[in-house]
Amino acid sequence: MGSPVRLDEREQRWLSGTDGAAMQLAMQMMVTAADVSSAAEFVEIEFAHINSSFYSGQVSLDFAEFLLANGGSFAVPTHTNASLIDCSTPGLRAERDHPVEVGGARRLMEIYAELGASAMWSCAPYAEPTGRPGKGAHIVGSESNAVSFFNSVLGARTNKYGDFIDVCAAMTGRVPLAGLHTDAGRRASHVFDVTGLSADDQDDPTLPHVLGIILGHEAGSAIPVIVGLGSASEDDLKAIAAAGGTSGAVEMFHVVGITPEAPTLDAATGGVAPTRRTIVDSALIRSTRSRLSTSSTGPLRAVCLGTPHFTASEFAGLRTALDGRSVDGRVQLLVTTSRAVLAEIGSVGWDEELRAAGVQIVLDTCTYYTPRARGVAGLVMTNSAKWAYYAPGILGVEVAFGSLQECVDAAVSGRVGDRG
Amino acid sequence: MADGKIHGRVLHAGAATAPMIRLDAPLSFWGGFDPVTGRIIDHAHPQVGESLTGRVVVIPGSRGSSGTPGVLAESLRRATGPAGLVVQKADINLTAGAVAAKALYDRACPIVLLDDASFAEVGTWNGVAIATDGAVSPDDPDGAAP
């Protein structure tokens, strides 16, 4: 079956193999992607944030080694998503315990550096200046929360490009003009009305996480638009993005009056009447929130924060929540973040202060990945709906989900309290 | 489908004949499927615990993590993955996993896109045969003529 996409001379040369087998595979992948998405043309991209640099097994290495051996290189600035390992905390996942995975992940980090990717190693690229593309920029995002944040909060344009396609797009500097790259593809059709929530619900810091889970469950492939949310910080929008890409496939959402393409409901929908409407009431919030915990009380082994990677403003919230107290000796409080954010908080001394209070700062990786990070076992508390959703299946742990303050109080006391 | 065949759109070409498993919800292969055992591990998925190994998987699409193509391709490398996929939406991430497994290991995992009615129909079959041209037909190991 012939592809409907039009190829220019350079694209045809890549496809022919004249410029090497790496470019040939990259162009084959992009032609297939164009065919699958019924795109008639490509659009040039400015930036890529890739997930193929995450070790998913031997295939991750085989793909990257193939590109390296066959002259692969990137056409646009290309940043790496979080890795399996934290190079600064080698004991987190010990190589002697997991030689295949840890060794593979280290080799993968080397190869992507050799291919020319910048060593960001973060699932929250938007938390640093080089990871914030402008409104309207066509880009490649891969990690589901970052895709949703790029589209929804920054107004950049990307579909969710998974393993292999992300790298092939970064090598060719283009993607099929389809989906969220087009105006029509960004229109909301499913309204989520939170107008009826009480002031307590609106002020609850877990609301954005829970709302994101609801969006993911309910929206299907439609683009959701939230109506009636009083306010939302960038960190709140990050939570909605992360949860919506976890329970479902939300790659973009609008919040009327808050996100850049939704000054009004009409702007978000493109003036087209929405096809679905979900009333989000307190009962739905409560039932969704309670399902994020597999256990609500008991002795605590670990608290995991920073899924997606903690931002500087979230670290400020952690300092406030600790209020001078220290983590109980029986509990590990792990915060995952990026090298850039650590440098930012390190410049004002917060890292030393937090470490002195018993907080462990983990770079480059996340605590819900397998092999299990040291000490993440038994009952674990988190303020991330994404962590709470994935960890029971991936790690076999019990999870208690709560606000940052509840997580910190539990870490200090060594026990998860009842929310009541 | 007078000839007993349904004609779908080829997303990734190939042929496969295998027992069918219908997934009642989209699946994130990363975090939701173990490429070592070939089983679904997403606790929230209606078919958690089921094996996809060597079966034609009738799946609405993928969701969640962008690690899905890598995990699908890794399962194909290990021969724990599906024999083929019948999908309801044009899913570039599932397709990318199949393309990579073909390019790197010459492992086949044909993918065919069907309309909603045909997708529901195929989900009632015992086994499925996918042809290289996108034709999909029932394969019943007990009832089929030799």
HADDOCK unambig.tbl for C-alpha pairs under 7 A between the chains (distance, minus, plus):
assign (segid A and resid 33 and name CA) (segid B and resid 92 and name CA) 5.81 0.50 0.50
assign (segid A and resid 36 and name CA) (segid B and resid 11 and name CA) 5.92 0.50 0.50
assign (segid A and resid 36 and name CA) (segid B and resid 90 and name CA) 5.74 0.50 0.50
assign (segid A and resid 36 and name CA) (segid B and resid 92 and name CA) 6.19 0.50 0.50
assign (segid A and resid 37 and name CA) (segid B and resid 90 and name CA) 6.42 0.50 0.50
assign (segid A and resid 51 and name CA) (segid B and resid 66 and name CA) 6.93 0.50 0.50
assign (segid A and resid 51 and name CA) (segid B and resid 67 and name CA) 6.96 0.50 0.50
assign (segid A and resid 56 and name CA) (segid B and resid 70 and name CA) 5.96 0.50 0.50
assign (segid A and resid 56 and name CA) (segid B and resid 71 and name CA) 6.06 0.50 0.50
assign (segid A and resid 57 and name CA) (segid B and resid 74 and name CA) 6.11 0.50 0.50
assign (segid A and resid 58 and name CA) (segid B and resid 74 and name CA) 6.90 0.50 0.50
assign (segid A and resid 59 and name CA) (segid B and resid 70 and name CA) 6.86 0.50 0.50
assign (segid A and resid 59 and name CA) (segid B and resid 73 and name CA) 6.73 0.50 0.50
assign (segid A and resid 59 and name CA) (segid B and resid 74 and name CA) 5.36 0.50 0.50
assign (segid A and resid 60 and name CA) (segid B and resid 70 and name CA) 6.69 0.50 0.50
assign (segid A and resid 142 and name CA) (segid B and resid 66 and name CA) 5.66 0.50 0.50
assign (segid A and resid 143 and name CA) (segid B and resid 65 and name CA) 6.60 0.50 0.50
assign (segid A and resid 143 and name CA) (segid B and resid 66 and name CA) 5.47 0.50 0.50
assign (segid A and resid 144 and name CA) (segid B and resid 64 and name CA) 6.51 0.50 0.50
assign (segid A and resid 144 and name CA) (segid B and resid 65 and name CA) 5.70 0.50 0.50
assign (segid A and resid 144 and name CA) (segid B and resid 66 and name CA) 6.11 0.50 0.50
assign (segid A and resid 160 and name CA) (segid B and resid 66 and name CA) 6.92 0.50 0.50
assign (segid A and resid 161 and name CA) (segid B and resid 66 and name CA) 6.62 0.50 0.50
assign (segid A and resid 161 and name CA) (segid B and resid 93 and name CA) 6.85 0.50 0.50
assign (segid A and resid 162 and name CA) (segid B and resid 66 and name CA) 4.11 0.50 0.50
assign (segid A and resid 162 and name CA) (segid B and resid 67 and name CA) 5.93 0.50 0.50
assign (segid A and resid 162 and name CA) (segid B and resid 68 and name CA) 6.67 0.50 0.50
assign (segid A and resid 162 and name CA) (segid B and resid 69 and name CA) 6.13 0.50 0.50
assign (segid A and resid 162 and name CA) (segid B and resid 93 and name CA) 5.57 0.50 0.50
assign (segid A and resid 163 and name CA) (segid B and resid 66 and name CA) 6.32 0.50 0.50
assign (segid A and resid 163 and name CA) (segid B and resid 67 and name CA) 5.78 0.50 0.50
assign (segid A and resid 163 and name CA) (segid B and resid 69 and name CA) 5.32 0.50 0.50
assign (segid A and resid 163 and name CA) (segid B and resid 70 and name CA) 5.53 0.50 0.50
assign (segid A and resid 164 and name CA) (segid B and resid 96 and name CA) 6.53 0.50 0.50
assign (segid A and resid 165 and name CA) (segid B and resid 96 and name CA) 6.39 0.50 0.50
assign (segid A and resid 245 and name CA) (segid B and resid 64 and name CA) 5.18 0.50 0.50
assign (segid A and resid 246 and name CA) (segid B and resid 64 and name CA) 4.98 0.50 0.50
assign (segid A and resid 247 and name CA) (segid B and resid 64 and name CA) 6.89 0.50 0.50
assign (segid A and resid 248 and name CA) (segid B and resid 63 and name CA) 6.00 0.50 0.50
assign (segid A and resid 248 and name CA) (segid B and resid 64 and name CA) 5.86 0.50 0.50
assign (segid A and resid 249 and name CA) (segid B and resid 63 and name CA) 4.90 0.50 0.50
assign (segid A and resid 249 and name CA) (segid B and resid 64 and name CA) 5.35 0.50 0.50
assign (segid A and resid 390 and name CA) (segid B and resid 31 and name CA) 6.85 0.50 0.50
assign (segid A and resid 393 and name CA) (segid B and resid 41 and name CA) 5.96 0.50 0.50
assign (segid A and resid 393 and name CA) (segid B and resid 42 and name CA) 5.64 0.50 0.50
assign (segid A and resid 393 and name CA) (segid B and resid 43 and name CA) 5.67 0.50 0.50
assign (segid A and resid 394 and name CA) (segid B and resid 31 and name CA) 6.14 0.50 0.50
